[in-house]
């Protein structure tokens, strides 16, 4: 049993190394960018022949992986704090950094199981539904941090905090709600838009939390990666981001 496990890990390591070796560069990006950036990367590869490896997870998890030696070339975070974290560790080329996308925070429920909730100061949420509320881990994952901040500012946190389930990233929170394992969730609008299994209950006021900003920056001096970073600011990429609901912060 142990031998088989060791063999599996060795094979997995070789496959992973091979994938990195064949790629011209690697992007690590927030889980909420999975679909949009995946489409953009495919289009860019088809256009240029450049091979791209992508890895999507919570910004917090990716930042820790980069800190520990993950050989990535571009980092795109769902908040500024984790980009700042890597910059302070000497991992980010600060001259390449751009805050280029924005998003919106929404409350969701499984399809057909909507309820009324007032997302205003002094409103009602805890009594509006039964069961758990899923979002990203509220101390580390950007979506969860934005969610906690919004609930606190609206005076809704104390009534619901015992029912909050923190997940490894925002897509995990979406999946829990899709399966009905959580009766409600707080995710980005762009996540809700890609799912046919959830309903949007409401949108959190923009002033209830810090602006949702996606900074991107270089982690290496790869010329291929630099060219792709510039491509992300161009019209073709901007169109795909817009189709998924992201707000472009820079023209």
C-alpha positions in Angstrom: 0.0 0.0 0.0 2.8 2.4 1.0 4.8 1.4 -2.0 1.9 2.1 -4.3 1.4 5.5 -2.7 5.1 6.4 -3.2 4.9 5.3 -6.8 1.8 7.4 -7.3 3.5 10.5 -5.8 6.6 10.0 -7.9 4.5 9.7 -11.1 2.5 12.8 -10.2 5.6 14.7 -9.5 7.1 13.8 -12.9 3.9 14.7 -14.7 3.8 18.0 -12.9 7.4 18.8 -13.7 6.9 17.8 -17.3 3.9 20.1 -17.6 6.0 23.0 -16.2 9.0 22.1 -18.4 6.9 22.2 -21.6 5.3 25.6 -20.8 6.8 28.9 -21.8 5.6 30.5 -18.6 3.2 29.9 -15.7 0.4 32.1 -14.3 -1.1 31.7 -10.8 -4.4 33.5 -10.3 -7.4 33.8 -8.1 -10.0 31.0 -8.4 -12.6 33.5 -9.5 -10.6 34.1 -12.7 -10.7 30.4 -13.7 -13.1 30.7 -16.6 -12.2 34.1 -18.0 -8.4 33.7 -17.8 -8.7 30.2 -19.0 -10.5 31.4 -22.2 -8.0 34.2 -22.6 -5.0 31.9 -22.2 -6.4 29.4 -24.8 -7.0 32.2 -27.3 -3.5 33.6 -26.8 -1.9 30.2 -27.2 -3.9 29.6 -30.4 -2.8 33.0 -31.7 0.9 32.9 -30.7 1.8 29.3 -30.2 3.1 30.2 -26.7 2.4 27.5 -24.2 0.9 28.7 -20.9 0.5 26.8 -17.6 -2.3 28.1 -15.3 -3.0 27.4 -11.7 -6.1 28.7 -9.9 -6.7 28.8 -6.2 -7.3 31.2 -3.3 -5.0 34.2 -3.6 -3.8 33.4 -0.1 -2.8 29.8 -1.0 -1.1 30.9 -4.2 0.9 33.6 -2.4 2.2 31.1 0.1 3.1 28.7 -2.7 5.1 31.4 -4.5 6.8 32.3 -1.2 7.8 28.7 -0.8 9.3 28.5 -4.3 6.6 27.8 -6.8 8.2 28.7 -10.2 5.5 31.0 -11.4 5.9 34.0 -13.7 2.7 36.0 -13.2 0.5 36.4 -10.1 -3.0 37.8 -10.3 -4.7 38.2 -6.8 -8.3 38.9 -5.9 -7.1 41.6 -3.4 -4.2 43.9 -2.9 -3.1 42.5 0.5 -1.7 39.2 -0.9 0.1 41.1 -3.7 1.6 43.4 -1.0 2.6 40.3 1.0 4.6 38.9 -1.9 6.1 42.3 -2.7 7.3 42.6 0.9 8.9 39.1 0.5 10.8 40.3 -2.5 8.9 38.1 -4.9 7.1 40.7 -7.0 8.4 43.1 -9.7 6.7 46.2 -8.4 7.2 48.2 -11.6 5.0 45.7 -13.5 2.1 45.8 -11.0 -1.3 47.0 -12.2 -4.7 47.0 -10.6 -6.7 46.1 -13.6 -10.0 44.4 -12.7 -12.9 44.9 -10.3 -15.8 42.7 -9.1 -19.0 42.8 -7.1 -20.1 40.8 -4.0 -23.4 39.0 -4.1 -25.6 36.8 -1.9 -26.7 33.5 -3.6 -28.9 30.5 -2.8 -29.5 27.1 -4.6 -31.6 27.4 -7.7 -35.3 27.6 -6.8 -34.6 28.1 -3.1 -34.5 31.9 -3.0 -35.4 33.9 0.0 -35.8 37.6 0.9 -32.9 39.3 2.5 -32.3 43.0 3.1 -28.6 43.7 2.5 -28.7 47.1 4.2 -27.6 48.4 7.6 -30.0 47.1 10.1 -31.5 44.6 7.6 -32.4 41.0 8.2 -30.3 38.0 7.1 -30.0 35.4 9.9 -33.8 35.0 10.1 -34.3 34.9 6.3 -33.2 31.3 5.8 -32.2 28.1 7.7 -28.9 26.4 7.3 -25.3 27.4 6.6 -23.8 30.3 4.7 -20.8 29.5 2.6 -18.1 31.9 1.6 -14.3 31.9 1.4 -12.3 31.5 4.6 -13.0 34.8 6.3 -9.5 35.5 7.6 -7.5 34.6 4.6 -9.4 34.1 1.3 -10.3 37.5 -0.3 -13.9 36.7 -1.0 -14.4 35.6 2.6 -12.7 38.7 3.9 -14.8 41.0 1.8 -17.9 39.0 2.9 -17.1 39.3 6.6 -16.3 43.0 6.3 -19.6 43.7 4.5 -21.7 41.7 7.0 -20.0 43.5 9.9 -20.5 47.0 8.4 -24.2 46.2 7.8 -24.6 44.9 11.4 -25.4 41.3 10.1 -22.3 39.5 11.2 -23.1 38.7 14.9 -26.4 37.1 14.0 -25.0 34.8 11.3 -21.3 34.1 12.2 -22.0 30.8 13.9 -23.5 29.5 10.7 -20.7 30.7 8.3 -18.7 28.0 6.6 -15.3 29.2 5.3 -14.0 27.3 2.2 -10.6 27.0 0.6 -11.6 29.5 -2.2 -14.6 31.2 -3.7 -15.3 28.4 -6.2 -15.6 25.9 -3.4 -18.2 28.1 -1.7 -20.1 28.3 -5.0 -20.0 24.5 -5.3 -21.4 24.0 -1.8 -24.3 26.2 -2.6 -24.9 24.5 -6.0 -25.2 21.2 -4.2 -27.5 22.5 -1.6 -25.0 21.8 1.2 -25.2 25.5 2.1 -28.5 27.3 2.0 -26.8 30.6 1.1 -23.4 31.8 -0.1 -21.4 35.0 -0.6 -19.4 35.0 -3.8 -18.4 37.3 -6.6 -21.0 38.3 -9.2 -18.7 36.7 -11.8 -18.9 33.3 -10.0 -22.7 33.4 -9.8 -22.9 34.3 -13.5 -21.2 31.1 -14.6 -23.6 28.8 -12.6 -27.0 27.7 -13.7 -27.5 26.1 -10.2 -27.8 29.2 -8.1 -30.0 32.3 -7.8 -28.6 35.7 -6.9 -30.6 37.0 -3.8 -29.0 40.4 -3.6 -25.9 42.6 -4.2 -23.9 44.0 -1.3 -23.5 47.8 -1.4 -20.1 48.9 -2.7 -19.4 51.0 0.4 -20.0 48.0 2.7 -16.5 46.6 2.0 -13.2 47.6 0.6 -13.1 47.9 -3.2 -12.7 44.5 -4.9 -9.5 44.9 -6.9 -7.5 42.4 -8.9 -3.8 43.4 -9.1 -1.5 41.6 -11.5 2.3 41.6 -11.5 5.4 39.8 -12.8 7.2 37.3 -10.6 10.0 36.7 -13.1 11.7 38.4 -16.0 10.2 36.0 -18.6 9.8 37.9 -21.9 6.9 35.6 -22.9 5.1 36.3 -19.7 5.7 40.1 -20.0 4.1 40.0 -23.5 1.1 38.2 -22.1 0.7 40.7 -19.2 0.5 43.4 -21.8 -2.0 41.3 -23.8 -4.3 41.3 -20.7 -4.7 45.0 -21.1 -5.7 44.9 -24.7 -9.1 44.8 -26.3 -9.3 41.1 -27.0 -8.7 40.2 -23.4 -10.9 43.0 -22.1 -13.8 41.7 -24.1 -13.6 38.3 -22.5 -13.3 39.7 -19.0 -16.4 41.8 -19.7 -18.4 38.8 -20.9 -17.8 37.2 -17.5 -18.8 40.3 -15.7 -15.5 41.7 -14.6 -15.1 45.5 -14.4 -12.0 46.9 -16.2 -10.3 49.5 -14.0 -7.8 50.7 -16.5 -8.4 51.6 -20.2 
